[in-house]
Amino acid sequence: MPFASVVVPAVLIAIAILVPILHLSTGTLPTYAVSLFGKYLCYAMLALALDLVWGYCGILSLGHAAFFSLGGYAMGMYLMRQIGSRGVYGDPILPDFMVFLNWKELPWYWWGMDHAWFAFPMIVLVPGALALVFGWLAFRSRVTGVYLSIISQAMTFALLLAFFRNDMGMGGNNGLTDFKEILGFDTGADATRSALFSVTAITLALAYLLCVFVTRSRAGLVIVAIRDAESRARFCGYRVEHYKLFVWTISAMLAGIAGALYVPQVGIINPSEFGTGNSIEAVIWVALGGRGTLWGAIVGAVGVNFVKSWLTNNFPEWWLFALGLMFVLVTLFLPKGIAGLLRLGGIDAFNRKSAAAEAGEARS
């Protein structure tokens, strides 16, 4: 839907303005709700990134949780370095978990993470570098379909096991938490919570516009052609591997940004974020919202997580069954998701109006 290119960013920007007003000025919106909605928007950005590769290039990734988590860990490392001597053990350099484990010095990969100008680029560079290496090896070897999905899931599981270890220097099973401030602002303050929400909403709007630009560009048309007929696109002379690698890397960077915005709002990042179930759940968001629509992925992520929160509060033992049933029903009766249903309704309404107009002209 062409109008979505304007409506979706406009709605997100309006939300970015409205929510802080409701939270800070009127007090209508509680703090926990602001953080919860901010988490939904981070998930929406992850779904958007996944839809870019799956919906438009036909690459079903079961490893996007890895890129999301790496971006989150990069942000978490920065936030941990901001604690300084305010930690439990009062060490100005080493985080508390390193002091507890008798680490004597800061590992080299933590160097520079106390500076925003260094840490923030790592949020996109680390997931992007992993995606670039992984994609180059996979696409160069022409690994496609279910095999690529399995390999991406194996990559995520390997990272989960690595970050789970205490000697990895990432907090082990407990991960990174107890954050104090971000860019000099208290992470627990209401104003900071509202600002983080607004930044997330605006970033999601910009990410959406970026994806629209990519999919409507000449490269985007080639990417869709690769999805529909990869062999024919290769026969026409296109370097299929290069286009796949391009969209795969862009998608990983967007997932990393989503993970980085997720961490200060949730207050923790641990190896469970690498769980393969998280990647599969992201696929469900995209499928329910509407694969290959971009805005459908946002609707699916926000909608499913809202229902999940409601069910876990009211029916905690049933929410997994409800989520599975929802996915099965949409697969059977709405193969194009919610967006496909709305598209069909819009097309039918347009056809009815056109037919009525033609009938009126014929009578006159």
N, C-alpha and C positions, 0 to 999 in steps of 0.2 A: 504494500500500500504506500504510494508516494507521500501521502499526507503524514504518514508516521514519521518521516524524516524531520518534520517540523513539530509535530504534536508531542512526540516522546521527549525530546530535549526541553521543550517548553514546560511540560508537566514536571519534569525532574527539577528544573530551575525554580519553578513555583514552589515545589515541595521544600527545596533547599532554603527558601525564604520563609515559608509559612511555619515549618516545624520549630525553628528557634523562637519565633514570635510566640507560638503556643506554649513553648516550654519555659522561656525566660520571662516574657512579659505578663502573660495571663496565668501561667501555672497550670493550664488545662492538661498538658501532656507531662506525665511523670518522667523522671530521669531514666528509669529502666526501659520505658517504651522507646525513648529516643535511641538508646543503645541497641535495642532489639531491632528497630526499623533500620538502623544503620547497618546491622549485620545482614539483614535481608538484601539491602542494596549491594553489599559486597558479594553476596551469593549471586545476585543478578549479574554483576560484572563477570563473575566466573562463568555463568551460563552463557553470557554473550560471547565470551572468548571461545567457549566450546562450540557454540553454534557457528562461529566463523569458519572453523575447520571441518566440522561434521556436516552442517547444513549446506555449505557452499562448496566445499572441496571433497566431501564424501569420506573424510578421515575420521573414523570413530575412535576417539581417544579415550582410554580408560586410565589415563595417567595425569590428567590435568590437576589433580590434587597435589601432585609433586610441585608443579610450578606455583600454585597457590601457596603452598607451605613454605617454599623457599623464599618467596617474597615476604611472607609473614615472619620467617626467622631473621631475615635481613633487618626488618623493622624492629623485631624483638631485641636483636643485638644492640641496635642503636639505643633503644629505650633502657636496656640494662646498663649501658655505659653512662647514662644520664643519672643513675641512682647515686653513683660515687660513694662517699663516706656515709650516706644515709641508710645503708644496708644494715642487716642484723649484725654483721661482724665488723662494720665500720671501715672496711678496706676501700681506699679511694680508687683503686684500679681494678682489682679482681672482683667479679660478681660473687655473691654469697655462696653459690653452689661450688665454685672453684675453691674458695677458702675451706669449705666443709670437706672437700675431697683432697685437701692438702696440695693443691696446685701452687707452684712457686712463682710462676710468671704467666703472663697473658699469652695465649697462642697467637701465632703470626696472623692467622686469618681473622682475628679480632682487632688487629691494628687499624686505626683510622675510623672504626665504627662509632667513636664518640663524637664525630663531626658529621653534621647533617649533609654537608656538601659532598662527602665521600659515601656515607651510608645510603642516602636516598637513590643515587644512581645504581647502587648494587641491587636495589629492589627490582629493577628491570634487567640489569646486565647479567645477574646470576641465572635467573630462569631462562633468559634469552640465550645465554651461552650453552646451557644444558640442552635446550631445544635445538639449537643449531647443530651441536655435535650429534645428538641422537637422531635428528631428522636427516642429516647428511648421510649417516651410516645406513639408516633404514631406507630412505628413498633412493639412494644410490644403488642399493641392492634390490630395489623394486619390491620391497615388502609391503603388501597391501592387505586390505580386508581384515579378517579376524586375526590373522597372524600379527599385524601391526597393533591391534587392540591388546592382544595378549602380551606382547613385548612391552608396550607402554605401561601396562599394569604391573609387569614384573619389575620395571624400573622404579615404579612408585613403592612397591613392597621392599625392594632393596634399600631405598632411601629411608624407609620407616625403620628397618632393622639397624641401619647405620646410626641414625639419630637417636635411637633408643639406648645406645651404649653410652656409659658415663665418660669413657675416654675420648668420645667425639668432641667434648667441650661445648656441648649445647644443652646442658642441663639434664640429659638422660630422659627418663620417663616423666619427670616432673616438668621438663621444658623450661621456658623462660616466663617469669611472672613478677609480680610485686613492682610494677612500673610506677614511677613517681611523676615524671613530667615529659612533655614532648615540646621541643622548641622553646623551652622555658616556661611552658604553661602546665599547671597541675592537671594530670590526666583524670582525676576524680572530680574536678570542678564542673558544675552545670554548664558554664559558658564553654568550656573545652569540649564537653560532650556534644553540645549543639553545633559547635564549629566543625568537629569531626564529621558529624552527620551531613552538614552542608557541603563540606569538601567532598565527601563520598558521593553525594547526589550530583554535584557538578562534574566530578570526574567520570561518573557513569554516563552523563550526558555527552561529554567529550569523547568517551570511548565509543559510544553509540554512533556519533557522527563520523568518527574514524572508520568504523566498520562499514558504514554506509558508503563512505568515499571509496574504500577498498573494493567493495563488492560491485560498485557501479563504474569503476574504472575499466580500462581495457584489460588490465591484468585480472580484474574480477571476472570479466566475461570468459577469459581463458580458464580461470579456476573452476567456474561452473561447467565449462565444456569438459574439463578433466573429470569432474564428478560424474557427468552423464556418459562420457565415452572416452576413457583415458587412452585407449589404444588408437582411436581415431585422432585425438589431439596430438599424440606423439607422431603419428604418421604425417600429420600436417606440418610438422617441423618444429613444434613447440618443445622447449626443454621442460618437460613435465616436472622433473625433479626440482628444478629451480623455483617454479611457481609453488609447488607444495612446500618447499623449505621456507619460502617467504611467508606464506600465510600461517604456517605452523609456528614460526618464530614470533610473529606479531601476536598470535593468540597466546603464546606462553608469557610474553611480556605483560599483556593485559591481565592474565591470571595472577601474575606476580604482584601487580599493583593492587588487585583486589585483596590479596592476602595481606599486603602491607597495611591497607586501610582497616582490615578486619581486626588486627591484633590490638591496637590501642583502644578500640571500642569494646572488645571482649575482655581484654586484660590478661590474656595468656596465649601462649603458642607451645604446643607439645607434639610429640611424634604421632599422636592419634590423628592429627590433621592429614598425615600421609596415607591414612587408611584407604584401602581399595574401595570400601563402601562409599566413601565420600565422592570418588570419581564416578561411580555408578549412579549415585544419587543425582549428580549434576546432569548426567545423561537423561535421567527421568525428568528433570526440570525442563530441559530443552524439548524432549519428546512431547510432554504435556502441553507446553506453551505453543509449540509449533516450530518444527525444524525448518531452517532456511528462511526465517522471517526477521531475525534479530530482535524486534520488539516482542515477539512471542516468547523468546527465551527469557526476557526480563519478567514478563507476566507469569510465566511458569515458575520461575525461581521464587518470586515474591509470594505467589499464590500458594505453592506447595509448602513453603516454610511457614507461612501464616497458619495454614491448616495443621501442619505438624505441631506448631506451638500450642494451638488450641487443643488438639487431641492429647498431647503429652500432659497438659494440665488437667484435663477432664477425664480422659480414658487412656492412661499411660500404658496399659497392657494391650491395647488394641491398635495403636497408631501405626505400627508396622504393617498390620494386615490391611488397614484402611489405605495406606500408601500403595501397597501392592495391588489392591483391588482397583484403585484409581488408575494406576498405570495400565492394567489389563483392559479395563473398560475403554479407556481412551485409545489404546492400540486397536481394539476391535471395532469401535464405533466412530472414533475420530482420529483416523490415521495421520491427519495433518495437524492435529492438536487444536487448541483453543483458537489460535490465529487462523487456522484453516476454516474453522466454523464461522468466524467473523468475516473472513474474506468471502466465503460462499454466500453468507447473508447479504453482504454489501453488493456482490455481483448480481444476486437475484433481485434485489431491490432496484438496482440500476436498470436491469433488463425489463422489469415490470414498468418502470417509468418511461423507458424508451418505447416499449410496446404501446403504452397508453397514449404517448405523444404522437406516434405514427397513426394510431387509430383515429385520434382527433383530427389530424391533418387529412386523413382519407375521407372522413365524414364531411369536412368543410369543403 
